[in-house]
Amino acid sequence: MKKQSKTNWERVKREATADAPVAFDPEAELYNPNDAEAVKAAWDEGEVTRRGRPPVAVKRPTLNMRIDADVLAHLRGLGRGWQTKVNALLRDAVNHGKL
């Protein structure tokens, strides 16, 4: 079932074609969005930051394997970060000669 948008797209289209100035509060905004030079200066000064997981020196490969459903349910039941916890368990077993 597709989620229904709450955006009034007809109003958005109407306002976009009206070419009216964008509302601007100089006390709270960094630049005037109606001033082309100010917009260009803000974009030139802007900095792009990466979101998400930070890059790592050695990327771990993705693994596809089959395990019993109850085992998978238990592992997922460990909560957020369960895959990292499974990796730690396997690493510990390898380091202690259990595998």
N, C-alpha and C positions, 0 to 999 in steps of 0.2 A: 504494500500500500504506500503510495507516494505521499510525502508530507506536504500539506497545503501551505503555500507561501502567504505570509501576512503583509507582503509588500503590495502597495497599490500601484501596479505597473502603469496603469493609464495616467495617473498623476505624475509619475516619474517621466514618462514620455512627453506629457504636456509641458512640464517644467523644463525639460531638456531642450525642447524645440522653441520655447519662449525666449531663450538667450537672455534670461534675467540674471542680474548679479547674484553671486553666492553670498548668503548671510555670513558675516564676518565679525568676530569680537576681538578687537585689538588687544584687550587685556588678557585673553586666554589663548589666542592663536599665535603661532610662530610667524606667520606671514599672511599677507592679504591674497587670497586665492583669485581675486579679480585682477591683480597686477601681474602681467605676464613676466616681467623682469624679476619680481619677487619670487614667483613660482620657480623660474629657472635657477635663480640663486639658491633657493632652498634645496632643489634636487641636486645641484652641483655640490653642495656642502653635505648632503645626506650620506649616510653610511649604511651599507647593507650588512645585516647580521644574520648568521645562520641559526635557524631554529632546529630543535630536535636533539638527537643524540650527538654528542661531540665526536669528531673524527678520532679514530684510533690508529696506532702505528701498524698493527697487524690485524687485518680484517678476518673475522672468523667465517668459515664457509657455512652455507646453509645446509642442513641435513634433513633428508626425508627418510623416515624409517617407519616400520609398523611395530606398534606395541599394543598390548591388551588394553581394552577400553577402560577397565577399572584402574589400571596403573596410570593411564593418562588422566583420568578423573582425579586421582589422588594428587598427582603432580600439579595439575591446574589448581587444585584446592589449596596449594601452598600460598596462593595469592599473587599479588602483583610482583613481577620479576621472577616468576616460577622458572622460566627457561634459564635464567642466569644461575638460579639455585641448583638446577639439575646439572648445569655445566660444572659448578663448584663441586658437587657430589662426585661426578665422574672424574674430575681432576684429582680429587682427594684419593679416590680408589686407585687411579693409575699411579700416583705418587707413592702410595703405600703398598704397591705390588698386589693389590686385590683383584686386578684385572689382567 
